[in-house]
Every structure is written in C-alpha cells, then in structure tokens.
Amino acid sequence: MLTTIWIIQIVSAVLLIMLVLLHSPKGDGLGAIGGAANLFSSQKSAEKGLNRVTYVLSAIFLVCSFITGFHLFN
C-alpha cells in the first residue's frame, strides 16, 4: 500500500510542477507604477479550471505526504 501512495505522490508532484509552470504570471510588474495593473485583471475560464485542478492536485499531494509520514513513524 505504501508503494501505491508513493507512486500517487510522485505523479501528483510532477503534474503540480507542470501546472504551476502553465499558470500566467500574476505579478503587477511595472504596471503598478502607472496604475495600469488592474486593466487586464479578469480571469478566463481556462485559468479558473487550471486553478481548480492545481488545488485538487495539491490536496492529493498533501494527503499522500501525511499518510507517508504517519506510516513511517508507526
């Protein structure tokens, strides 16, 4: 069972890395100086879906990490 948890954790970690790299940058950059930071602040549906998948995968990764940690100490 522990091997299955490790495999799920590794797969979710790799997918999380790819999803985080797919996200658009949210920094204001130099647009914050001139007040143009909020000009293009709307979030598209693809970005919302990407956020949801990222949240779910991060929750799966955290649960697998806790299970692995508790299993190794018992």
Residue pairs with C-beta under 8 A, 6 or more apart in sequence:
2 68
2 71
5 64
5 67
5 68
5 71
6 64
6 68
8 60
8 64
9 61
9 64
9 65
9 68
12 57
12 60
12 61
12 64
13 61
15 57
16 54
16 57
16 58
16 61
19 50
19 53
19 54
19 57
20 54
22 50
23 47
23 50
23 51
23 54
24 47
28 37
29 37
31 37
31 39
